[in-house]
Amino acid sequence: MTTYSSSNCSQKFSVDMFSERRPLSESPWLHIGKFDDLNQAINTCKKIVDDFLSSRVNVAESADQLVADFLHHGDVPAINGVENLNSFDIYEYLLQRCKEILNAEKLRLR
């Protein structure tokens, strides 16, 4: 796990989540929380992705299918704040976790 120093950061990191399932009368963005530490914000984003993936692992036949399922139906977390553009790459994390989860599931079923 990569750790990032937030000692030079004076601002808090805000984690927001984009969801297309919210009512049309509301913003598709939902505020999750503010964090003083960048690692806490990253871990919150990872948890959002992991929670979705763990709920769908039984129906996916491949990592690519699980990725596509998340991209079509999952809520997308984002970090707003200092250095947010390079702090969490959701697509890189998503692909990595889908491969890990499905490999673990295959091993479990053997």
N, CA, C and O of each residue as an XYZ file, in Angstrom:
440
protein
N       0.840     -1.184      0.000
C       0.000      0.000      0.000
C       0.879      1.239      0.000
O       1.816      1.339      0.792
N       0.586      2.166     -0.869
C       1.341      3.398     -0.956
C       0.863      4.352      0.125
O      -0.338      4.500      0.352
N       1.806      4.994      0.785
C       1.447      6.008      1.770
C       1.919      7.351      1.259
O       2.952      7.453      0.597
N       1.160      8.369      1.570
C       1.462      9.713      1.120
C       1.589     10.610      2.334
O       0.794     10.528      3.270
N       2.580     11.455      2.308
C       2.773     12.392      3.405
C       1.819     13.562      3.222
O       1.749     14.162      2.149
N       1.101     13.872      4.263
C       0.210     15.028      4.197
C       0.695     16.136      5.120
O      -0.065     17.045      5.458
N       1.967     16.063      5.530
C       2.493     17.040      6.466
C       2.550     18.447      5.872
O       2.466     19.428      6.611
N       2.690     18.562      4.552
C       2.743     19.870      3.918
C       1.366     20.362      3.488
O       1.253     21.434      2.893
N       0.348     19.615      3.771
C      -0.997     19.952      3.327
C      -1.749     20.654      4.439
O      -1.913     20.112      5.532
N      -2.204     21.861      4.155
C      -2.935     22.594      5.175
C      -4.441     22.399      5.042
O      -5.192     22.713      5.965
N      -4.878     21.888      3.916
C      -6.301     21.707      3.703
C      -6.720     20.278      4.014
O      -5.912     19.350      3.985
N      -7.994     20.131      4.309
C      -8.544     18.796      4.495
C      -8.843     18.190      3.135
O      -8.969     18.889      2.130
N      -8.951     16.872      3.135
C      -9.301     16.149      1.925
C     -10.764     15.747      2.028
O     -11.191     15.141      3.011
N     -11.508     16.087      1.018
C     -12.923     15.765      0.983
C     -13.134     14.584      0.049
O     -12.638     14.585     -1.078
N     -13.872     13.572      0.514
C     -14.221     12.441     -0.338
C     -15.688     12.585     -0.710
O     -16.565     12.684      0.149
N     -15.926     12.595     -2.009
C     -17.280     12.666     -2.543
C     -17.478     11.460     -3.450
O     -16.516     10.859     -3.927
N     -18.729     11.121     -3.679
C     -19.046      9.942     -4.467
C     -20.096     10.305     -5.510
O     -21.116     10.916     -5.193
N     -19.834      9.923     -6.755
C     -20.777     10.148     -7.843
C     -21.655      8.913     -7.984
O     -21.153      7.797     -8.123
N     -22.961      9.116     -7.947
C     -23.901      8.009     -8.067
C     -25.020      8.392     -9.032
O     -25.709      9.394     -8.843
N     -25.182      7.581    -10.059
C     -26.267      7.834    -11.013
C     -27.610      7.353    -10.491
O     -28.639      7.591    -11.124
N     -27.616      6.687     -9.358
C     -28.865      6.150     -8.811
C     -29.601      7.146     -7.906
O     -30.673      6.839     -7.385
N     -29.034      8.312     -7.727
C     -29.704      9.312     -6.885
C     -30.883      9.916     -7.651
O     -30.866      9.955     -8.881
N     -31.895     10.383     -6.938
C     -33.062     10.990     -7.610
C     -32.634     12.162     -8.506
O     -31.667     12.862     -8.206
N     -33.354     12.362     -9.590
C     -33.025     13.434    -10.528
C     -33.114     14.814     -9.884
O     -32.464     15.756    -10.336
N     -33.907     14.933     -8.843
C     -34.052     16.217     -8.168
C     -32.864     16.540     -7.258
O     -32.772     17.647     -6.729
N     -31.962     15.582     -7.077
C     -30.793     15.772     -6.218
C     -29.516     15.718     -7.049
O     -29.502     15.202     -8.166
N     -28.468     16.252     -6.490
C     -27.159     16.185     -7.143
C     -26.689     14.739     -7.185
O     -26.938     13.983     -6.245
N     -26.016     14.345     -8.254
C     -25.478     12.981     -8.311
C     -24.270     12.805     -7.388
O     -23.787     11.686     -7.213
N     -23.779     13.895     -6.798
C     -22.633     13.848     -5.900
C     -23.094     13.784     -4.453
O     -23.936     14.568     -4.016
N     -22.532     12.846     -3.730
C     -22.835     12.673     -2.309
C     -21.548     12.882     -1.527
O     -20.532     12.252     -1.821
N     -21.586     13.769     -0.526
C     -20.407     14.034      0.297
C     -20.254     12.899      1.311
O     -21.184     12.609      2.064
N     -19.089     12.260      1.329
C     -18.819     11.156      2.246
C     -18.170     11.647      3.531
O     -18.568     11.232      4.620
N     -17.176     12.526      3.423
C     -16.533     13.035      4.631
C     -15.290     13.839      4.317
O     -14.824     13.883      3.178
N     -14.754     14.484      5.369
C     -13.502     15.248      5.262
C     -12.465     14.565      6.131
O     -12.768     14.068      7.215
N     -11.235     14.548      5.636
C     -10.155     13.862      6.325
C      -8.924     14.761      6.359
O      -8.603     15.416      5.368
N      -8.233     14.792      7.499
C      -6.994     15.550      7.615
C      -5.847     14.823      6.929
O      -4.884     15.444      6.480
N      -5.959     13.511      6.853
C      -4.888     12.671      6.333
C      -5.272     12.110      4.965
O      -6.367     11.575      4.795
N      -4.376     12.232      3.997
C      -4.642     11.740      2.651
C      -4.856     10.233      2.642
O      -5.703      9.741      1.896
N      -4.116      9.495      3.448
C      -4.281      8.035      3.485
C      -5.682      7.633      3.943
O      -6.230      6.645      3.456
N      -6.262      8.386      4.869
C      -7.640      8.103      5.295
C      -8.607      8.321      4.134
O      -9.540      7.541      3.943
N      -8.384      9.368      3.369
C      -9.251      9.649      2.215
C      -9.112      8.542      1.171
O     -10.111      8.088      0.613
N      -7.887      8.107      0.907
C      -7.655      7.034     -0.058
C      -8.309      5.744      0.416
O      -8.959      5.056     -0.372
N      -8.149      5.409      1.675
C      -8.752      4.185      2.213
C     -10.273      4.227      2.145
O     -10.909      3.194      1.936
N     -10.860      5.397      2.318
C     -12.311      5.541      2.195
C     -12.746      5.264      0.758
O     -13.743      4.579      0.529
N     -12.001      5.795     -0.207
C     -12.311      5.528     -1.623
C     -12.185      4.037     -1.921
O     -13.039      3.462     -2.595
N     -11.133      3.420     -1.425
C     -10.928      1.984     -1.646
C     -12.073      1.171     -1.049
O     -12.519      0.194     -1.651
N     -12.547      1.566      0.126
C     -13.643      0.843      0.776
C     -14.917      0.912     -0.065
O     -15.640     -0.078     -0.172
N     -15.193      2.058     -0.656
C     -16.380      2.202     -1.518
C     -16.285      1.223     -2.689
O     -17.254      0.536     -3.010
N     -15.131      1.165     -3.316
C     -14.930      0.245     -4.440
C     -15.025     -1.197     -3.960
O     -15.724     -2.009     -4.565
N     -14.326     -1.519     -2.875
C     -14.306     -2.893     -2.349
C     -15.687     -3.373     -1.936
O     -16.038     -4.529     -2.173
N     -16.470     -2.504     -1.326
C     -17.824     -2.899     -0.906
C     -18.671     -3.296     -2.111
O     -19.400     -4.287     -2.058
N     -18.579     -2.535     -3.184
C     -19.329     -2.880     -4.389
C     -18.835     -4.202     -4.959
O     -19.636     -5.083     -5.272
N     -17.530     -4.343     -5.093
C     -16.964     -5.553     -5.696
C     -17.303     -6.801     -4.893
O     -17.604     -7.845     -5.471
N     -17.257     -6.706     -3.582
C     -17.565     -7.889     -2.766
C     -19.029     -8.294     -2.895
O     -19.372     -9.462     -2.712
N     -19.885     -7.338     -3.207
C     -21.306     -7.667     -3.380
C     -21.585     -8.303     -4.739
O     -22.653     -8.882     -4.940
N     -20.632     -8.202     -5.679
C     -20.864     -8.685     -7.036
C     -19.950     -9.827     -7.459
O     -20.093    -10.347     -8.565
N     -19.024    -10.225     -6.613
C     -18.029    -11.215     -7.011
C     -18.660    -12.543     -7.416
O     -18.112    -13.241     -8.269
N     -19.779    -12.902     -6.839
C     -20.409    -14.191     -7.149
C     -21.053    -14.234     -8.531
O     -21.315    -15.322     -9.045
N     -21.311    -13.096     -9.137
C     -21.960    -13.086    -10.452
C     -20.979    -12.818    -11.588
O     -21.335    -12.967    -12.757
N     -19.752    -12.426    -11.262
C     -18.758    -12.117    -12.302
C     -17.981    -13.364    -12.676
O     -17.592    -14.155    -11.816
N     -17.760    -13.528    -13.969
C     -17.001    -14.672    -14.450
C     -15.554    -14.316    -14.771
O     -14.717    -15.203    -14.936
N     -15.258    -13.020    -14.861
C     -13.895    -12.590    -15.161
C     -13.647    -11.223    -14.525
O     -14.580    -10.520    -14.137
N     -12.361    -10.864    -14.428
C     -12.012     -9.549    -13.896
C     -12.567     -8.455    -14.793
O     -13.044     -7.431    -14.305
N     -12.506     -8.671    -16.109
C     -13.043     -7.667    -17.036
C     -14.542     -7.468    -16.837
O     -15.037     -6.343    -16.909
N     -15.256     -8.549    -16.590
C     -16.696     -8.452    -16.362
C     -16.987     -7.709    -15.057
O     -17.933     -6.925    -14.980
N     -16.172     -7.957    -14.037
C     -16.352     -7.267    -12.757
C     -16.045     -5.777    -12.898
O     -16.745     -4.941    -12.327
N     -15.013     -5.448    -13.649
C     -14.690     -4.039    -13.927
C     -15.855     -3.364    -14.640
O     -16.280     -2.275    -14.254
N     -16.365     -4.008    -15.673
C     -17.486     -3.446    -16.438
C     -18.718     -3.265    -15.556
O     -19.437     -2.274    -15.676
N     -18.953     -4.227    -14.672
C     -20.090     -4.141    -13.759
C     -19.960     -2.915    -12.861
O     -20.930     -2.187    -12.648
N     -18.749     -2.690    -12.336
C     -18.538     -1.506    -11.498
C     -18.734     -0.231    -12.305
O     -19.392      0.703    -11.847
N     -18.162     -0.190    -13.511
C     -18.258      1.022    -14.326
C     -19.694      1.337    -14.731
O     -20.028      2.502    -14.948
N     -20.542      0.329    -14.836
C     -21.946      0.557    -15.190
C     -22.842      0.802    -13.980
O     -23.833      1.526    -14.079
N     -22.503      0.207    -12.845
C     -23.426      0.235    -11.712
C     -22.833      0.765    -10.413
O     -23.582      1.045     -9.477
N     -21.528      0.911    -10.324
C     -20.892      1.302     -9.070
C     -20.894      2.802     -8.839
O     -21.000      3.594     -9.776
N     -20.777      3.170     -7.587
C     -20.632      4.569     -7.214
C     -19.144      4.916     -7.264
O     -18.312      4.155     -6.770
N     -18.810      6.049     -7.853
C     -17.417      6.413     -8.107
C     -16.938      7.440     -7.083
O     -17.428      8.569     -7.058
N     -15.974      7.048     -6.234
C     -15.447      7.993     -5.246
C     -14.385      8.900     -5.853
O     -13.701      8.520     -6.803
N     -14.254     10.092     -5.301
C     -13.239     11.044     -5.751
C     -12.738     11.817     -4.541
O     -13.492     12.114     -3.614
N     -11.458     12.135     -4.571
C     -10.855     12.932     -3.495
C     -10.693     14.355     -4.000
O     -10.094     14.586     -5.050
N     -11.225     15.297     -3.255
C     -11.065     16.713     -3.552
C     -10.134     17.293     -2.499
O     -10.315     17.048     -1.306
N      -9.161     18.043     -2.923
C      -8.216     18.628     -1.981
C      -6.847     18.718     -2.608
O      -6.687     18.523     -3.813
N      -5.874     19.009     -1.795
C      -4.518     19.172     -2.250
C      -3.999     17.872     -2.867
O      -4.217     16.796     -2.310
N      -3.327     17.959     -3.993
C      -2.681     16.820     -4.650
C      -3.647     15.676     -4.996
O      -3.209     14.531     -5.108
N      -4.917     15.949     -5.164
C      -5.881     14.872     -5.376
C      -5.738     14.168     -6.716
O      -6.111     13.001     -6.828
N      -5.220     14.824     -7.719
C      -5.173     14.210     -9.038
C      -4.261     12.989     -9.090
O      -4.542     12.050     -9.835
N      -3.195     12.980     -8.331
C      -2.257     11.867     -8.365
C      -2.362     10.955     -7.146
O      -1.584     10.009     -7.026
N      -3.275     11.207     -6.267
C      -3.320     10.461     -5.011
C      -4.086      9.142     -5.106
O      -3.753      8.193     -4.396
N      -5.090      9.061     -5.956
C      -5.880      7.831     -6.046
C      -6.391      7.668     -7.467
O      -7.221      8.449     -7.931
N      -5.895      6.658     -8.150
C      -6.346      6.346     -9.503
C      -7.375      5.225     -9.395
O      -7.018      4.055     -9.255
N      -8.633      5.587     -9.461
C      -9.703      4.609     -9.250
C      -9.644      3.485    -10.280
O      -9.936      2.337     -9.943
N      -9.280      3.778    -11.504
C      -9.283      2.745    -12.546
C      -8.146      1.744    -12.340
O      -8.319      0.544    -12.553
N      -7.005      2.238    -11.933
C      -5.891      1.342    -11.613
C      -6.251      0.446    -10.423
O      -6.030     -0.764    -10.453
N      -6.804      1.059     -9.388
C      -7.188      0.290     -8.204
C      -8.287     -0.716     -8.539
O      -8.244     -1.858     -8.083
N      -9.258     -0.302     -9.323
C     -10.371     -1.172     -9.701
C      -9.872     -2.415    -10.437
O     -10.270     -3.532    -10.108
N      -9.020     -2.227    -11.409
C      -8.491     -3.365    -12.165
C      -7.685     -4.302    -11.265
O      -7.836     -5.522    -11.336
N      -6.836     -3.731    -10.428
C      -6.026     -4.534     -9.501
C      -6.911     -5.352     -8.565
O      -6.687     -6.549     -8.385
N      -7.908     -4.713     -7.972
C      -8.774     -5.399     -7.001
C      -9.636     -6.465     -7.670
O      -9.864     -7.523     -7.083
N     -10.114     -6.213     -8.868
C     -10.921     -7.216     -9.567
C     -10.107     -8.477     -9.823
O     -10.599     -9.591     -9.643
N      -8.875     -8.298    -10.240
C      -8.002     -9.458    -10.465
C      -7.741    -10.198     -9.153
O      -7.813    -11.426     -9.111
N      -7.440     -9.462     -8.088
C      -7.157    -10.081     -6.791
C      -8.370    -10.835     -6.258
O      -8.252    -11.968     -5.790
N      -9.509    -10.210     -6.334
C     -10.734    -10.815     -5.793
C     -11.098    -12.085     -6.551
O     -11.422    -13.103     -5.940
N     -11.045    -12.029     -7.871
C     -11.416    -13.215     -8.651
C     -10.386    -14.326     -8.514
O     -10.757    -15.500     -8.507
N      -9.113    -13.995     -8.404
C      -8.101    -15.029     -8.158
C      -8.312    -15.693     -6.808
O      -8.192    -16.913     -6.687
N      -8.626    -14.899     -5.794
C      -8.894    -15.451     -4.464
C     -10.143    -16.325     -4.490
O     -10.187    -17.365     -3.831
N     -11.143    -15.915     -5.236
C     -12.385    -16.687     -5.337
C     -12.138    -18.021     -6.041
O     -12.687    -19.048     -5.643
N     -11.318    -18.001     -7.079
C     -10.987    -19.249     -7.786
C     -10.245    -20.206     -6.860
O     -10.518    -21.406     -6.861
N      -9.320    -19.689     -6.079
C      -8.567    -20.524     -5.138
C      -9.500    -21.107     -4.069
O      -9.359    -22.261     -3.664
N     -10.438    -20.296     -3.631
C     -11.382    -20.745     -2.593
C     -12.257    -21.880     -3.109
O     -12.590    -22.794     -2.354
N     -12.627    -21.835     -4.367
C     -13.528    -22.831     -4.937
C     -12.832    -24.139     -5.307
O     -13.502    -25.126     -5.612
N     -11.517    -24.160     -5.284
C     -10.780    -25.399     -5.627
C     -10.842    -26.406     -4.543
O     -10.277    -27.492     -4.675
